[in-house]
Amino acid sequence: MSTGSAPVRLLDDASLTELRHAAEEILAAAGTSATSPALLAAVARSAAALGAPIRHACRPVDTDDGLFVLRALAVDDTGIGSTPGSWATAGDRAAVHDIALLLLATVMGNPLAWEGQQDGRFVHNIVPSSGHERAQTGASSSVLLSPHTEDAFHPGRAHLLMLGCMRNHDAVATTAASICKVRLGDEDLAVLARPEVPILPDDAYAEARGFDGRPPNVPTLWESEDGRTLRFDPAYTPLDEATPEYRAAYRRLSEQLAAVSTAVSLAPGEVLIVDNDLVVHGRVPFRARYDGTDRWLKRALVRVPGRRTRPPAEATEHGYGQAAIEAHAA
């Protein structure tokens, strides 16, 4: 069972059977969970036919926590095989869970992939990788993964982040903090709404980090038509280029987020859904063994049609040359 204060939603046995059968049928027809037009079309058709209980469980985040845990398909620890040594060697391991996650993502909105990340797949494998222990990416382990907005550097980033647990023997926790629980003064809010510094691409996007273009300055907070929105990634924000006033406001925001942070330790079969407009997430440090038993998550990204949480100025950003691929419902 997951720990922490995250709200939990359950799928009943009939819904779990329905979800598993749909995923197994798609996998049998496609033979892989790798991205293809045929696979995405099959997922869209099947997702549209899923029953009301699944659709209700996948309803929008509806609390100030900005997240919830969905208890979904059971995971056979032996059947899924060993934890891959990196995303590049994962292949189709635990592929039925990839497709189940895609089905749930499609109920919530439009699944999102990146041409420059994990071969354009719509479901990513998040595992510790040797040589990346201290990186500020999902492949790290021995350092705190700083709280951040997923893909904060890009105007086409997801509205929702989904993390499905395959294995977590060491109860490694994901951290999360909601802007809805932060209390900042009007002056700090006004300062952080200024587009004063850029957010640079993280180390998972090697091509983007070499992009030949001026990084656009972006706001950290703003009031959108659908409420306050956060865009935050201190590990990749050059704060030394900001004014002292901005750095002080940013520090106070960071302290507030740390004060309201919660830790969620996922169990196999649980899926953490995070509103990427409201919540920053990270991960506590842990010691990777590289023996096939390390923590293993599946990650999916979702854009929600009709969301009005992004400022108009984002439309002019170049996104460091990174192209998003969005799958649309049937």
C-alpha positions as CSV (number, residue, x, y, z in Angstrom):
1,M,0.0,0.0,0.0
2,S,1.2,3.5,-0.8
3,T,2.2,5.8,2.0
4,G,1.8,9.5,2.4
5,S,-1.3,11.6,2.3
6,A,-2.2,11.1,-1.4
7,P,-6.0,10.5,-2.0
8,V,-6.6,6.9,-3.3
9,R,-9.0,5.8,-5.9
10,L,-9.8,2.1,-6.4
11,L,-10.9,0.1,-9.4
12,D,-13.3,-2.8,-8.7
13,D,-12.6,-6.3,-9.7
14,A,-14.8,-6.1,-12.8
15,S,-13.0,-2.9,-14.0
16,L,-9.6,-4.4,-13.4
17,T,-10.6,-7.5,-15.5
18,E,-12.0,-5.2,-18.2
19,L,-8.8,-3.1,-18.3
20,R,-6.5,-6.2,-18.4
21,H,-8.4,-7.9,-21.1
22,A,-8.4,-4.7,-23.2
23,A,-4.6,-4.3,-22.8
24,E,-4.0,-8.0,-23.5
25,E,-6.1,-7.9,-26.7
26,I,-4.2,-4.9,-28.0
27,L,-0.8,-6.4,-27.2
28,A,-1.7,-9.7,-28.9
29,A,-2.7,-7.8,-32.0
30,A,0.2,-5.4,-32.1
31,G,2.9,-7.7,-30.7
32,T,4.6,-4.8,-29.0
33,S,4.0,-1.7,-26.9
34,A,6.3,0.4,-29.1
35,T,4.6,3.4,-30.7
36,S,2.9,2.9,-34.0
37,P,-0.2,4.4,-35.6
38,A,-2.0,1.0,-35.5
39,L,-1.3,0.6,-31.8
40,L,-2.4,4.1,-30.9
41,A,-5.6,3.7,-32.9
42,A,-6.4,0.4,-31.1
43,V,-5.8,2.1,-27.8
44,A,-8.1,5.0,-28.7
45,R,-10.9,2.6,-29.7
46,S,-10.6,0.4,-26.6
47,A,-10.3,3.4,-24.3
48,A,-13.6,4.9,-25.7
49,A,-15.4,1.6,-24.9
50,L,-14.2,1.3,-21.3
51,G,-16.9,1.3,-18.7
52,A,-18.2,4.1,-16.4
53,P,-16.4,3.0,-13.3
54,I,-13.0,3.3,-15.0
55,R,-14.0,6.7,-16.4
56,H,-15.1,7.9,-13.0
57,A,-11.8,6.7,-11.4
58,C,-9.9,8.7,-14.1
59,R,-11.9,11.9,-13.5
60,P,-9.8,15.1,-13.1
61,V,-7.8,15.8,-9.9
62,D,-10.3,17.3,-7.5
63,T,-8.5,18.3,-4.4
64,D,-5.8,20.9,-3.4
65,D,-3.3,18.0,-3.2
66,G,-3.2,18.1,-7.0
67,L,-2.7,14.4,-7.2
68,F,-4.2,11.0,-6.5
69,V,-3.1,7.3,-6.5
70,L,-5.1,4.9,-8.6
71,R,-4.9,1.2,-7.7
72,A,-4.8,-0.6,-11.0
73,L,-3.5,-3.8,-12.5
74,A,-1.7,-6.2,-10.1
75,V,1.9,-6.8,-11.0
76,D,3.6,-10.3,-11.0
77,D,7.0,-9.5,-9.6
78,T,8.4,-12.7,-11.2
79,G,6.5,-12.5,-14.4
80,I,7.7,-9.0,-15.3
81,G,11.4,-10.1,-15.2
82,S,14.3,-8.2,-13.8
83,T,14.4,-4.4,-13.6
84,P,16.1,-3.1,-16.7
85,G,19.6,-1.6,-16.4
86,S,18.4,1.4,-18.4
87,W,15.4,2.5,-20.4
88,A,17.3,1.6,-23.6
89,T,17.4,-2.1,-22.7
90,A,13.8,-2.3,-21.4
91,G,12.2,-3.1,-24.7
92,D,8.8,-4.6,-24.3
93,R,9.3,-5.8,-20.7
94,A,5.9,-5.7,-18.8
95,A,4.3,-4.5,-22.1
96,V,0.8,-5.2,-21.0
97,H,1.3,-2.6,-18.2
98,D,2.5,-0.1,-20.9
99,I,-0.8,-0.5,-22.8
100,A,-2.9,-0.5,-19.6
101,L,-1.3,2.9,-18.7
102,L,-1.9,4.2,-22.2
103,L,-5.6,3.2,-22.0
104,L,-5.9,5.1,-18.7
105,A,-4.1,8.1,-20.1
106,T,-6.4,8.1,-23.1
107,V,-9.4,8.2,-20.8
108,M,-7.9,11.2,-19.1
109,G,-6.9,13.1,-22.3
110,N,-4.4,12.8,-25.1
111,P,-1.2,10.8,-24.4
112,L,2.0,12.7,-25.2
113,A,5.4,11.6,-26.3
114,W,8.6,13.3,-27.3
115,E,10.6,12.6,-30.5
116,G,13.8,13.1,-28.6
117,Q,13.1,11.0,-25.5
118,Q,13.1,7.2,-25.2
119,D,12.8,6.6,-28.9
120,G,9.5,8.4,-29.1
121,R,7.6,5.9,-27.0
122,F,4.4,7.0,-25.2
123,V,5.3,5.0,-22.1
124,H,8.8,5.5,-20.5
125,N,10.7,3.2,-18.2
126,I,12.1,5.0,-15.2
127,V,14.9,3.0,-13.7
128,P,18.3,3.8,-12.0
129,S,21.1,3.6,-14.5
130,S,24.8,3.1,-13.8
131,G,26.8,6.3,-14.4
132,H,23.8,8.5,-13.9
133,E,23.5,8.2,-10.1
134,R,23.9,12.0,-9.5
135,A,22.1,13.4,-12.5
136,Q,18.9,15.4,-12.2
137,T,16.9,13.0,-14.3
138,G,14.8,9.9,-13.6
139,A,17.9,7.7,-14.2
140,S,19.5,9.0,-11.0
141,S,19.5,7.4,-7.6
142,S,22.0,8.6,-5.0
143,V,20.9,12.2,-5.0
144,L,17.6,14.0,-4.2
145,L,15.7,14.5,-7.5
146,S,14.8,18.1,-7.0
147,P,11.1,19.0,-7.0
148,H,10.2,20.2,-10.5
149,T,7.5,20.5,-13.1
150,E,7.8,17.7,-15.7
151,D,9.4,19.0,-18.9
152,A,9.2,22.6,-17.5
153,F,11.5,23.9,-20.3
154,H,8.8,23.2,-23.0
155,P,5.6,25.1,-23.8
156,G,4.0,21.8,-25.0
157,R,4.6,20.0,-21.7
158,A,2.0,17.6,-20.3
159,H,-0.9,18.7,-18.1
160,L,-0.8,15.3,-16.2
161,L,2.0,13.0,-15.2
162,M,1.3,9.3,-14.6
163,L,3.8,7.1,-12.7
164,G,2.9,3.4,-12.6
165,C,4.8,1.2,-10.2
166,M,6.2,-2.1,-11.4
167,R,8.7,-2.7,-8.5
168,N,9.6,-0.8,-5.4
169,H,11.1,-3.3,-2.9
170,D,12.9,-0.4,-1.0
171,A,9.7,1.8,-0.7
172,V,11.5,4.6,-2.4
173,A,9.3,7.7,-2.2
174,T,8.2,10.2,-4.8
175,T,7.9,13.7,-3.3
176,A,5.1,16.1,-4.3
177,A,4.1,19.6,-3.4
178,S,1.1,21.5,-4.6
179,I,1.1,25.3,-5.3
180,C,-2.5,25.3,-3.9
181,K,-1.1,24.7,-0.4
182,V,1.6,27.5,-0.7
183,R,1.0,30.9,0.9
184,L,3.0,33.7,-0.7
185,G,2.6,37.5,-0.3
186,D,1.2,39.5,-3.2
187,E,4.6,41.1,-3.8
188,D,6.3,37.7,-4.3
189,L,3.4,36.5,-6.5
190,A,3.9,39.6,-8.7
191,V,7.7,39.2,-8.9
192,L,7.4,35.5,-9.8
193,A,4.9,36.3,-12.6
194,R,7.6,38.2,-14.4
195,P,9.4,36.3,-17.2
196,E,12.9,37.1,-15.8
197,V,14.9,33.8,-16.4
198,P,14.6,30.8,-18.7
199,I,14.2,27.1,-17.8
200,L,16.8,25.1,-19.7
201,P,16.3,21.5,-21.0
202,D,17.3,18.8,-18.6
203,D,20.0,16.2,-19.2
204,A,17.5,13.7,-20.7
205,Y,17.2,15.9,-23.8
206,A,20.7,16.0,-25.2
207,E,19.6,17.4,-28.5
208,A,17.7,20.2,-26.9
209,R,20.6,21.2,-24.7
210,G,22.6,21.8,-27.9
211,F,19.9,23.9,-29.5
212,D,21.2,27.0,-31.1
213,G,18.7,29.6,-30.0
214,R,18.2,32.2,-27.3
215,P,16.5,30.7,-24.2
216,P,13.2,32.4,-23.6
217,N,12.5,33.9,-20.2
218,V,9.4,32.4,-18.6
219,P,7.3,33.2,-15.5
220,T,7.4,30.9,-12.5
221,L,3.8,31.5,-11.4
222,W,0.8,33.1,-13.1
223,E,-3.0,33.3,-12.8
224,S,-4.6,31.5,-15.7
225,E,-8.2,31.3,-16.7
226,D,-8.3,28.0,-14.8
227,G,-6.4,29.2,-11.7
228,R,-2.9,29.6,-10.5
229,T,-0.2,27.7,-12.5
230,L,3.3,26.7,-11.6
231,R,6.3,26.2,-13.9
232,F,9.3,25.3,-11.8
233,D,12.6,23.5,-12.2
234,P,15.4,25.0,-10.0
235,A,18.0,22.5,-11.1
236,Y,17.8,23.9,-14.7
237,T,17.0,27.5,-13.9
238,P,20.0,30.0,-14.1
239,L,18.9,32.0,-11.1
240,D,22.3,33.8,-11.0
241,E,21.0,35.7,-14.0
242,A,18.0,37.0,-12.0
243,T,17.7,40.1,-9.9
244,P,18.2,39.8,-6.1
245,E,14.5,40.5,-5.7
246,Y,13.5,37.6,-8.0
247,R,16.0,35.2,-6.3
248,A,14.6,36.0,-2.9
249,A,11.0,35.4,-4.0
250,Y,12.1,32.2,-5.7
251,R,13.8,31.0,-2.5
252,R,10.7,31.7,-0.5
253,L,8.6,29.7,-3.0
254,S,11.1,26.8,-2.7
255,E,10.9,26.9,1.0
256,Q,7.1,27.0,1.0
257,L,7.0,24.0,-1.4
258,A,9.4,22.1,0.8
259,A,7.1,22.8,3.8
260,V,4.0,21.4,2.2
261,S,5.7,18.5,0.5
262,T,4.4,15.0,0.9
263,A,6.1,11.6,0.2
264,V,4.3,8.9,-1.7
265,S,5.8,5.4,-1.7
266,L,4.1,3.5,-4.5
267,A,3.4,-0.2,-4.4
268,P,3.4,-2.4,-7.5
269,G,0.1,-1.9,-9.4
270,E,-0.4,1.6,-8.1
271,V,-0.4,4.6,-10.4
272,L,0.3,8.1,-9.2
273,I,-1.4,10.8,-11.2
274,V,0.0,14.3,-10.8
275,D,-1.4,17.6,-12.1
276,N,1.7,19.0,-13.7
277,D,0.2,22.6,-13.7
278,L,-0.2,22.5,-9.9
279,V,2.3,20.1,-8.4
280,V,6.1,19.7,-8.5
281,H,7.4,16.2,-7.9
282,G,10.8,14.7,-7.1
283,R,12.3,11.6,-5.5
284,V,14.2,10.8,-2.4
285,P,17.8,9.4,-2.7
286,F,18.3,5.7,-2.6
287,R,21.1,3.2,-3.2
288,A,20.8,1.3,-6.5
289,R,22.0,-2.3,-6.5
290,Y,21.8,-3.0,-10.3
291,D,20.9,-6.6,-9.5
292,G,17.5,-6.6,-11.2
293,T,15.5,-5.7,-8.1
294,D,15.7,-1.9,-8.2
295,R,12.8,0.4,-8.3
296,W,11.0,0.4,-11.7
297,L,8.3,2.8,-12.7
298,K,6.4,3.4,-16.0
299,R,5.8,7.0,-17.0
300,A,3.0,8.4,-19.2
301,L,2.2,12.0,-20.1
302,V,-1.2,13.5,-20.9
303,R,-2.4,16.7,-22.4
304,V,-6.0,17.6,-21.5
305,P,-8.0,19.2,-24.3
306,G,-9.6,22.5,-23.3
307,R,-7.3,23.3,-20.4
308,R,-6.6,27.1,-20.1
309,T,-3.6,27.0,-17.8
310,R,-0.9,28.3,-20.1
311,P,-0.1,32.0,-20.8
312,P,-0.4,33.2,-24.4
313,A,3.3,34.1,-24.5
314,E,4.2,30.3,-24.4
315,A,2.9,30.0,-28.0
316,T,6.0,32.0,-29.2
317,E,8.5,29.7,-27.5
318,H,10.8,27.5,-29.6
319,G,10.8,24.6,-27.2
320,Y,14.5,24.1,-27.9
321,G,13.7,22.3,-31.1
322,Q,11.9,19.4,-29.3
323,A,8.8,18.1,-31.0
324,A,5.9,16.7,-29.0
325,I,3.8,13.9,-30.4
326,E,0.2,13.9,-29.2
327,A,-2.1,10.9,-29.6
328,H,-5.8,11.8,-30.0
329,A,-8.8,9.9,-28.8
330,A,-11.0,8.1,-31.4
